[in-house]
Amino acid sequence: MMVHLREVTRDNLREILHLKVAPEQERFVASNAISIAQAYFYRDQAWFRGIYDGDAPVGFLMLDDEPAKPRYTLWRFMIDYRHQRQGFGSQALELLFGHVKTRPGAKEIYTSCVEAPNGPGPFYEGLGFIYTGELDEGERVMRRPL
């Protein structure tokens, strides 16, 4: 397994758009098409990458990168349903943590998630995120020191 993050370009856009979570997970994360569209309207703060195992796309992530605050938030994260539970997600997030550590004033990273059975909260907790007690648009906010 050789997990790395790759810029999304016109050459690999289609393969990133074809990645999907399982139907029961769709309520937890926006599609990659919506995420990429939002990224283009928030170019000053959205940093997004495809997650690859060698040459095979397995997921997508997007960072809300605001060094002026400084605040860094995992905005979107998904692993294709065919590639879940194989370690790709945790490896990709470790790569993201490494990237965020290079950003000005980075001391922690945030995310938020829907609290629901089979939701992503326990996965994030396993990577060191803790709940802050805050809510953001109905989602529970989590923070992880870097």
Secondary structure, 3 states (H helix, E strand, C coil): CCEEEEECCCCCHHHHHCCCCCHHHHHHCCCHHHHHHHHHHCCCCEEEEEEEECCEEEEEEEEEEECCCCEEEEEEEEECHHHCCCCHHHHHHHHHHHHHHCCCCCCEEEEEECCCCCCCHHHHHHCCCEEEEEEECCEEEEEEEC
